[in-house]
Amino acid sequence: MTIRTILIFNPNAGQAAQLQPQLDRAVQLWQEAGWQVDRAPTQYSGHATEIARQAALEGYDYAIAAGGDGTVNEVMNGLIHSNTALGTVPIGTVNIWAREMGLPMDIVGAAKQLLTAQIKLIDVGQTRQIIKPIKPAKNLTLAAQLSEPFQTSTTDRAFLLMAGIGFDAAVTETVDVREKKKLGAIAYVKQAIQLAWQFQGVRTLLRIDGKRVRGRILMIIIGNSQLYGGVVKMTAHAIVDDGLLDVCVIKGRSMLTAPLRLFSIFTRNYNRDPKVAYFKAKRIDIQGKKKLPIQIDGDFLGRSPMQFEIIPRSLRVLVPANADRSLWGSAPLTPRKIED
């Protein structure tokens, strides 16, 4: 049976122009294996989502995102709740999803592994901008008050990897686009060092499945998968098909204390550091007097207040044999705090 595949290509991602011959070779490999491959270059922000959504409606089997994690995110947003499976070949800056899937960082090698990949259903995260607090009715129980405390907008954006709130989103928002294209991940490191000296924790209220968490927040990572920045597992317990989001909260007044917090995270001693908390949850609400920057899958999204939810088993993905096996499994659907 012919596999109908659409290759959604971001001509501006990373070293896309230089890698075009490799992309041509990848298409040739797929065609030799019997795939029908149609190419669709993107022309503007959000175009990949439109292409992917139309491809799903037309019954394509696979949609391959050729670009960075931003391109993967856009393609994924067009495929949710469809029968079209998401794949990727790495042409971006960090390529986190490709790394999670165990793909080599060269296009031809990744294309070969996709030929024998399996299709699996996974969860995705969803954001929703909170536009106006609503004062709960006095006759409601506390649980009812906490369950639906906000009016929300109707514009949603899904994420595949993670959402970052606070410091890392501030870095994403302010990193120089030209330096990012020239230096890659180093541009983020450079900007992080510059911002760390002045970034202060912000008093924030979180509702994690209705449970209140308060404090000065430096950074929150809400993970659907495990890798952060391509090398570090900030949400090391995340499983992509358990119906839950993993939440790592880093508290403090100054980023100068961040190395201590990061040591606790790297060693997975979340419960031994009073400034670090780790949860699994279906819904997270972020509120506070001061708005916090927010990024999803490495792209700046906006500012709090914001709501995050899980959409269970809503996306088909191509999973090569070398994908990280710790991402898959069955876990209880009861939200809980992680105790290592």
N, C-alpha and C positions, 0 to 999 in steps of 0.2 A: 504494500500500500504506500502511495506517495505521501510523504510528509510535507505539508504546506507550511512554509516558514517565511516569516517576514523579518528582515534584518533592518533594525531601526538604528541609524547611524548618526552620531553627533559629530559633524565635521570640525567642530571647535574644541573638542575635548582633548586635553593633554597633548600628546604628540600625534594627533589624528592624521595630519597631512603626511608626515613621514612614514606612518604605519599603513598607509593605503595599500601598498603591494602585499603586505601580509594579510590584510582583510580580503583582498582579491583571492589570495591562495586559500583562505578559509572557506570562502564561498565555493570555490572549485572543489574542495574536499567534500563538502556537503552535497554538492550536485553529483559528484561521482558515486556517492553513497545512495543516490536516489531521491534526495530531497529536492523539492521545488522551492527555490529561493528567490524572493522578490526584495529589492532594496528600496529603502525609504529614508533619505536623509532628512534631518530636522532643519527647520528654518527659523524657529523662534522658541522662546521659553513656553513650555506647555504643549508644544507641537507633538512631542513623542507620546504624550498621553492620548491625544486625539488620534494619532495613527494607530496606536495599540488598541484603543477602544473599537475603532472601525475594523481592524483586523480580526478582533474577537467576534464581532458581529458577522463577519464574512466567513467564519469557521476555520481560520488558520489554526494549525496544530501548535506551532511554536512562534513566539516573538522573542528574537534575540536582540538584547540591548548592547550595542557596541559604543561604549563611552565610559564615563566614570560613574560613581555611585549616584550622582544627580540624574544622569540619563536612565540608570536602572530604576530609580525612584519614579521618574515620570512614566516609563513604560509600565511598571507595576501598577500605578494608579489607573491605568486603562484596562487592566486585565482582571481586577478583583471580581470574584463571583462569575468568572467565565470558564470555558473549557480550554482556553489557550494557555499554554505553559510558558513561563518566563525562563529565559536563559541569558547568559551574558558572555561577552569576550572583553577582556580588560584593555581599555584605551584611556583610562582616566588617571587622576593624580595618585589615589591610594588604592582604589578597587577592593573595598572591604568585602562586598558580597562575593566577588570572585575568589578571594582568599578563604572565606568561610566555606565555599564549595570545593576547596582544594584544587582550584584550577591553577595551572602555571601562568606566569605573568607575560607570556608571549601569546599572541593571537592564534597562531597556527596550532600550538600545543593545546590551548584551551578548546579550539574548534574540534580537534581530534577526540578530546574527552567527552564533549557534548554528544558525539555520535552514539555513545553507549550509555548515556545518562538515563536514569529512571525518572518518572514523574511522581512527585509527592505533593500532598496538600499541606500547606503551612498557614500559620496565623499571620496577620499583619496588625500594626498599630494604627490608630486613627486619631487625628487631632481635631479639635473643634474650638473655635474662638469664643470665649465667654464675653458677651457684649453688655450685660447688665445684671447686677446682683438683684435677686428677688428676696424680699423679707418673708420668711416662712410664716404660714398661719399659726397662731398661738395654740390651736387645738391639735396640732400634729405632734406625733411622738418625735423624740430626738432622732431616731433612726430615719424616720420619714423626712425630717428637716434636712438631714445630711445627704439623703439619697438624690434629691433633685433641688439643690440650692440656687441654681443659676438659670437664667435665660441664655440660650446659646444661638449662635448664627447657624445658618443652613449650609454654609460652605465648609466642607471637610477636606482634609488632606491626609492621606495614608502614608505610613513609613514602613519600610522593610527592615531596616537595621536598628535604628535607635533615634531617640529625641534627646537633645541636650539643652538644658536650661541653666542660665547663669554665665559663668566664666567662659566655658568653651564656645557658647553661642556668641558671646561678645567677640571672641577671636574670629569666629567664622564671619561675623558681620563686618569686621573692620579689616580683614586681611586684604592686601593689595592684589587685585585680579592679575595684573601683569607679573608680579612676583610669584604668584601661585602657578602661573603657566610656565614661568622660567625655572623656578626652584622646586616646584612640586611640594611635597610634605614639609620641606624645610621652611617654606614661607609661613606655615602655621606655627612652627616652633619659634621662629623669629618674632612673630606677632604676639605669641603667648608670653614670651619673656618680657616684651615691652609693656604689655597690659598688666602683668602680675604685680608690679610694684604699686599700682594705684587701685586695683580692683578690691572692693570691700564687700563683705557679706551683706545680704539684704534680708531684713525681717520678712518672712514669708509664711503663709499658712498653706499647708498641704492637706488634702483629704484623700486618703488612700483607702479605697473601698469604704468610705465613710469615717475612717479613723483619722482624727486630727493629729497632725504633726506640725509643730511650730519651731521657729528658731531662725538664726541668721544663716542664710543659705549661700554657699559659694558656688555650688554646682549640683545639678541633679542629672543623672543619666537614666533614661527610661529605655530599657533594651528589649527588643524582640529577639535579637541574636546576641552573640557574646563579644565579638571583637570590637574594639574601639581604636580608631586611628590606624587600624590594620595590624597592630602588634600587641596591644594590651587588652586583657579581658576585664573590663570594668563591671560587666554583668555576667560573671563567670558561670552562674547557675541557669542562665536562660536556655529554654528549650523552645524550638520554633513551632511546636505543635501541641503545647500543653494548655492552650487557652488562657494564658496569663502573660502579663508584662512584668519584667524584673525592674526594680527601682533601686538605684544606688544614690543615697543622699549624702552629700558632703557638707558639713556645717563649719562655721568659723567666721571670724571677723576679717581675716586677711589671707590672701593667697600665699603669703610667706610661710604659712603653716601647712600648705598643701603637700609638701614632700612627706610629712608624717602621715597624713591621711592616705596618700597614694601607697605608702609602704603597707598599710593595713589592707588596702584593696588588693595589691599585688600578691600578698601572702594569704589572701582570702580570710583574714581574721576580722570580718566585719563587726562581729558582736563584741570584740575586745577593745574597740575604739569608740568612746562616747560621742565622738564627732562624726561617726560614720554609721548610717543605718541602711539596711538592705531589706527589701520587701518583695513579695510577689502579689500582684493585684490585677483586677480586671479594669479598674477605673481609677484615674488619678486626676484631681482638680488642683490647680495652682492659682493662688490668689495672694494679693498683698497690695499695700498702698503704693509701693514703688514697682514699676513694671520691669520684668526680667526679660532679656533677649532669649529667643528660642530658635534652635536649628533642628532640622530633621534630615537624616541621611547625608549630613555634611553641607546642606544648603540653608542659609538663613531664612526663617519662616515669618517671624513677627515677634510680638511681645505678649507677655501674660496680661490679664488672666487667660488661662487656657485649660482645656479638658483633654485628657488622653484616655482612650479606650482600646480594648482588644477586639479584633474581628476574627473569631476563631475559624481556622481551617477554610480560609476564603481565597487562597491563591495557589494555583498549580505552579510548581517550579521544576526545572530540570536539575536533577541531583546526580553529579558524577560519582564514580566509585571512590574517589579520594576525598569526598566531602567529610568535614569534621563530624564523626559519629556522635559526639557528646551533644550535638544540637538536637538530636531526635530522641523521642522516648515518650513514655506515658507518665504523667505526674498528676497528683490530686488537684482538683479544681477548687480547693479551699484556699483562699488567700492566707498567707502566713508570713511571719518574719523569719528570715533565714538565721539559723544559729549554727555556726561552724564549730 
